[in-house]
């Protein structure tokens, strides 16, 4: 059997299976999209005067 | 017909899969919202935290007699395992050595480390034998050079761990007593000789198993404070104690990826892929799958850190901090959660073979746990691990992200946690 048709058959679980996968994917994609859009400009200075002294 | 995402496989979940997935993702999101509201300054104190235990306990633990007994027990156990594996029956159904290694040692010591802290360091027979060999070598052994060990950046540990995981998860005859004997013997000889040559720091930085059990032990409520006192502490404080850096981050990602691969190989999809393959092709497929899964898990982490990077505050000299090891400690509870979820029932059932094969001809009792209990432990371990991960990542984020962006700056790590949670539950539900 072709891999493509096998993959289609594997997803024959119905709406519940599609939603089980789609829901978390949408949450993850939304979080990433917001994080990308809201990132601060590279040259913006931190507005507090106690930066971390070390990386870890 | 084979169904993707494990819906067609054996399912232990007492609730529908979609409900488990949504509830778990929601638990992670709600815990994130709760900590962003209630936890606005760094609270974890690492090695400074902990309530001192009665000093008599510390004296007993640190007594030379206790240490000597533990070391002797470690060496005796190693000799028994190696002897049984080499000279016992040739099948794992008659020889207990593979069960001792894969269940009692590899999984059982996770439980012991979680309960009592880094016990394996005290028992480690390779450390003991390496120290003895160094004493015998005397002045012929080179001067200890800790910088040289540090320059190796955990590469020997990564190599040793990958070899063990490949044996366990890919090699078709992984339960063969002789395969186990060969691995344990070669591993032991390499580390005893290297430990004798380079000194005790070798085991801290290069012995895969000592590093693994030390990472797990960071989640133990028992630990050492900065003043070396034995203390009872918040396990989240323990996560901050110990080495950090790109090397140990890679060790955690390797372990996380291998557990994910182990879950994937139990899906019907994987069995179908392997069905008609020759032994060599199956090994090639398994090796590729293991490497790709570790790479995918690592890339997901690297991607989340890459997205977090613009939100990091600059250090005092104006440079950006090294980002990849900043959040690695938050992966430790996730790694432990996956381990418990994947190996809990295996340890309870297969672990019985370790003494049944020695003391009697009884059968493994599969009724000691119901499938409902197993499923509850699996879900609790994965979700609990991720919630602890969210909290520890948040505590770090509060101190290292730009003040105006603390919440949104955590979204990439939160997305990673949600993704890991969902994949973890999909895998245990389909296994």
Interface residues (C-beta under 8 A of the other chain):
Chain A: X6 X7 X9 X10 X11 X12 X13 X16 X17 X19 X20 X21 X23 X24 X27 X28 X31 X32 X34 X35 X36 X38 X39 X40 X42 X44 X46 X47 X48 X51 X52 X53 X54 X55 X56
Chain B: X1 X2 X3 X4 X5 X7 X8 X16 X17 X18 X21 X22 X25 X29 X244 X245 X269 X307 X308 X310 X311 X313 X314 X315 X316 X321 X322 X323 X325 X326 X399 X400 X402 X403 X404 X405 X408 X409 X411 X412 X414 X415 X418 X419 X422
